[in-house]
Amino acid sequence: MEAKAILTQVRISPRKVGIVLDLIRNKPVEVAMAILNNTPKSASEPLAKLLKSAVANAENNHNMDTSRLYVSEAHVGPGITLKRIRAKDHGRAHRILKRTSNITLVVKEAE
């Protein structure tokens, strides 16, 4: 049995989110939450909210024991890219790509 939470169109680059996701993959939920609360990265806050949501889904929708949950899957993919223009010298313009992320977190009950 597994519970899933998905967060789409987060305004953080998938590369930055992936660094933090690698820290919490295959960890118990309590340890993963402690890691997220003490990691000084911008992706930590939305990931902590997503982890809380996955735990709530497990508890309320699947009647799982929250003390035995662990993060079984955590992956991130690119969302839409917002394209912006920055003015440069001599009337030129350079493209700025503001990347977004789609994050999926799956928690399972330990055997």
PASEBA-1860 file (N, C-alpha, C; in nm, 3 decimals):
! residues 111
1> MEAKAILT> 0.084/-0.118/0.000/0.000/0.000/0.000/0.089/0.124/0.000 ~ 0.053/0.221/-0.081/0.132/0.344/-0.087/0.040/0.464/-0.099 ~ 0.092/0.577/-0.054/0.020/0.704/-0.064/0.109/0.801/-0.140 ~ 0.047/0.882/-0.223/0.121/0.970/-0.313/0.074/1.114/-0.297 ~ 0.169/1.206/-0.316/0.136/1.349/-0.321/0.214/1.409/-0.438 ~ 0.147/1.495/-0.514/0.209/1.556/-0.633/0.199/1.707/-0.621 ~ 0.309/1.774/-0.651/0.312/1.920/-0.651/0.357/1.964/-0.789 ~ 0.275/2.046/-0.857/0.307/2.086/-0.994/0.335/2.235/-1.001
9> QVRISPRK> 0.413/2.271/-1.101/0.445/2.410/-1.136/0.504/2.488/-1.019 ~ 0.599/2.427/-0.947/0.670/2.496/-0.841/0.778/2.582/-0.906 ~ 0.791/2.707/-0.865/0.883/2.799/-0.931/1.027/2.781/-0.881 ~ 1.076/2.657/-0.885/1.215/2.626/-0.853/1.264/2.532/-0.961 ~ 1.388/2.546/-1.001/1.446/2.462/-1.103/1.450/2.316/-1.057 ~ 1.420/2.221/-1.147/1.422/2.079/-1.109/1.559/2.034/-1.058 ~ 1.663/2.096/-1.108/1.799/2.061/-1.066/1.820/2.092/-0.918 ~ 1.767/2.205/-0.873/1.780/2.244/-0.732/1.695/2.155/-0.642
17> VGIVLDLI> 1.577/2.117/-0.690/1.488/2.030/-0.612/1.548/1.891/-0.599 ~ 1.610/1.842/-0.705/1.668/1.708/-0.705/1.775/1.689/-0.600 ~ 1.851/1.793/-0.572/1.956/1.786/-0.469/1.894/1.755/-0.333 ~ 1.784/1.821/-0.301/1.720/1.800/-0.171/1.645/1.666/-0.168 ~ 1.586/1.628/-0.281/1.515/1.499/-0.287/1.609/1.381/-0.262 ~ 1.734/1.393/-0.309/1.830/1.286/-0.286/1.860/1.267/-0.138 ~ 1.843/1.372/-0.059/1.869/1.363/0.085/1.762/1.283/0.159 ~ 1.638/1.287/0.110/1.528/1.226/0.187/1.478/1.094/0.129
25> RNKPVEVA> 1.527/1.055/0.011/1.480/0.931/-0.051/1.516/0.810/0.035 ~ 1.420/0.717/0.055/1.436/0.594/0.133/1.463/0.618/0.281 ~ 1.418/0.730/0.334/1.433/0.760/0.476/1.296/0.752/0.544 ~ 1.293/0.720/0.674/1.165/0.728/0.747/1.112/0.872/0.745 ~ 0.981/0.885/0.758/0.917/1.016/0.745/0.969/1.115/0.851 ~ 0.987/1.069/0.975/1.034/1.160/1.080/1.175/1.212/1.048 ~ 1.261/1.123/1.001/1.398/1.163/0.966/1.396/1.257/0.846 ~ 1.314/1.226/0.746/1.304/1.310/0.627/1.255/1.450/0.663
33> MAILNNTP> 1.156/1.458/0.753/1.105/1.590/0.794/1.212/1.668/0.869 ~ 1.290/1.600/0.953/1.398/1.667/1.026/1.505/1.718/0.929 ~ 1.535/1.639/0.827/1.633/1.682/0.727/1.584/1.805/0.653 ~ 1.457/1.804/0.613/1.401/1.918/0.539/1.397/2.044/0.626 ~ 1.366/2.029/0.754/1.358/2.146/0.842/1.495/2.207/0.869 ~ 1.603/2.128/0.854/1.736/2.177/0.885/1.825/2.196/0.763 ~ 1.769/2.185/0.644/1.846/2.205/0.521/1.822/2.347/0.470 ~ 1.928/2.427/0.455/1.910/2.566/0.412/1.900/2.581/0.260
41> KSASEPLA> 1.805/2.512/0.199/1.783/2.523/0.055/1.642/2.575/0.031 ~ 1.624/2.644/-0.082/1.492/2.701/-0.111/1.388/2.593/-0.139 ~ 1.430/2.475/-0.181/1.336/2.368/-0.212/1.285/2.297/-0.087 ~ 1.346/2.323/0.028/1.309/2.250/0.150/1.167/2.281/0.196 ~ 1.125/2.405/0.184/0.991/2.444/0.232/0.878/2.378/0.153 ~ 0.877/2.386/0.018/0.769/2.316/-0.053/0.776/2.164/-0.038 ~ 0.896/2.108/-0.024/0.908/1.964/-0.006/0.855/1.920/0.130 ~ 0.874/2.003/0.233/0.821/1.970/0.365/0.668/1.969/0.361
49> KLLKSAVA> 0.610/2.067/0.292/0.464/2.070/0.278/0.414/1.948/0.201 ~ 0.487/1.910/0.097/0.448/1.795/0.016/0.457/1.666/0.096 ~ 0.560/1.654/0.180/0.575/1.536/0.264/0.461/1.527/0.366 ~ 0.423/1.640/0.424/0.310/1.642/0.517/0.182/1.599/0.446 ~ 0.166/1.643/0.323/0.047/1.606/0.245/0.044/1.457/0.215 ~ 0.160/1.400/0.181/0.166/1.256/0.153/0.135/1.175/0.278 ~ 0.184/1.221/0.394/0.156/1.151/0.521/0.007/1.162/0.554 ~ -0.052/1.279/0.532/-0.195/1.296/0.558/-0.278/1.208/0.465
57> NAENNHNM> -0.236/1.196/0.338/-0.306/1.107/0.245/-0.298/0.962/0.291 ~ -0.181/0.922/0.340/-0.163/0.785/0.387/-0.253/0.757/0.507 ~ -0.260/0.854/0.597/-0.337/0.835/0.721/-0.488/0.838/0.694 ~ -0.532/0.935/0.618/-0.677/0.956/0.601/-0.738/0.872/0.490 ~ -0.665/0.852/0.380/-0.723/0.781/0.266/-0.696/0.631/0.266 ~ -0.583/0.590/0.328/-0.544/0.450/0.320/-0.532/0.384/0.457 ~ -0.563/0.457/0.565/-0.558/0.404/0.701/-0.424/0.339/0.735 ~ -0.316/0.406/0.699/-0.182/0.354/0.726/-0.131/0.408/0.859
65> DTSRLYVS> -0.038/0.334/0.920/0.023/0.376/1.046/0.135/0.476/1.016 ~ 0.118/0.600/1.062/0.213/0.706/1.027/0.351/0.686/1.090 ~ 0.360/0.610/1.197/0.490/0.590/1.261/0.579/0.493/1.182 ~ 0.520/0.417/1.089/0.597/0.319/1.012/0.617/0.361/0.866 ~ 0.586/0.486/0.833/0.598/0.532/0.694/0.742/0.570/0.660 ~ 0.778/0.548/0.534/0.907/0.596/0.483/0.887/0.646/0.340 ~ 0.979/0.729/0.294/0.972/0.787/0.160/1.025/0.683/0.062 ~ 0.936/0.618/-0.013/0.980/0.511/-0.102/1.022/0.564/-0.239
73> EAHVGPGI> 0.953/0.664/-0.289/0.987/0.723/-0.419/0.983/0.874/-0.407 ~ 1.078/0.938/-0.471/1.080/1.084/-0.476/1.147/1.122/-0.607 ~ 1.070/1.182/-0.698/1.132/1.226/-0.822/1.074/1.360/-0.867 ~ 1.153/1.427/-0.950/1.117/1.559/-0.998/1.137/1.562/-1.148 ~ 1.050/1.636/-1.215/1.061/1.654/-1.359/1.038/1.800/-1.393 ~ 1.075/1.840/-1.512/1.055/1.980/-1.549/0.908/2.011/-1.576 ~ 0.864/2.127/-1.532/0.731/2.176/-1.564/0.742/2.270/-1.683 ~ 0.647/2.361/-1.692/0.655/2.459/-1.800/0.770/2.555/-1.772
81> TLKRIRAK> 0.825/2.613/-1.877/0.932/2.711/-1.862/0.877/2.847/-1.902 ~ 0.887/2.942/-1.810/0.843/3.079/-1.838/0.955/3.150/-1.911 ~ 0.926/3.206/-2.027/1.028/3.271/-2.107/1.015/3.423/-2.090 ~ 1.123/3.484/-2.046/1.126/3.628/-2.023/1.241/3.689/-2.101 ~ 1.238/3.820/-2.116/1.339/3.891/-2.193/1.410/3.991/-2.103 ~ 1.543/3.996/-2.115/1.623/4.094/-2.043/1.687/4.187/-2.146 ~ 1.672/4.316/-2.127/1.729/4.413/-2.219/1.882/4.413/-2.205 ~ 1.950/4.416/-2.319/2.096/4.419/-2.322/2.141/4.541/-2.400
89> DHGRAHRI> 2.272/4.554/-2.413/2.327/4.672/-2.478/2.298/4.675/-2.628 ~ 2.300/4.793/-2.684/2.279/4.817/-2.827/2.144/4.766/-2.877 ~ 2.042/4.769/-2.792/1.908/4.731/-2.833/1.884/4.582/-2.845 ~ 1.978/4.504/-2.797/1.960/4.358/-2.804/1.875/4.311/-2.686 ~ 1.830/4.187/-2.698/1.753/4.126/-2.589/1.802/3.984/-2.570 ~ 1.816/3.944/-2.445/1.854/3.807/-2.413/1.740/3.736/-2.343 ~ 1.728/3.606/-2.369/1.620/3.525/-2.316/1.656/3.478/-2.175 ~ 1.560/3.487/-2.084/1.575/3.431/-1.950/1.472/3.319/-1.939
97> LKRTSNIT> 1.516/3.200/-1.896/1.427/3.087/-1.878/1.401/3.067/-1.730 ~ 1.277/3.086/-1.690/1.240/3.065/-1.551/1.175/2.927/-1.542 ~ 1.250/2.834/-1.488/1.209/2.694/-1.490/1.117/2.661/-1.373 ~ 1.027/2.564/-1.396/0.938/2.516/-1.291/0.955/2.364/-1.279 ~ 0.904/2.310/-1.168/0.921/2.168/-1.138/0.788/2.102/-1.110 ~ 0.779/1.974/-1.145/0.669/1.888/-1.104/0.730/1.781/-1.014 ~ 0.688/1.776/-0.887/0.748/1.688/-0.788/0.647/1.582/-0.745 ~ 0.693/1.457/-0.735/0.610/1.347/-0.688/0.679/1.281/-0.569
105> LVVKEAE> 0.601/1.259/-0.463/0.652/1.195/-0.341/0.560/1.081/-0.306 ~ 0.616/0.961/-0.287/0.538/0.842/-0.252/0.589/0.789/-0.119 ~ 0.495/0.765/-0.025/0.532/0.706/0.103/0.468/0.567/0.114 ~ 0.542/0.475/0.174/0.494/0.339/0.196/0.511/0.303/0.342 ~ 0.439/0.199/0.382/0.449/0.149/0.518/0.559/0.044/0.523 ~ 0.648/0.055/0.621/0.756/-0.043/0.636/0.698/-0.176/0.681 ~ 0.761/-0.283/0.638/0.713/-0.418/0.673/0.748/-0.453/0.815
END
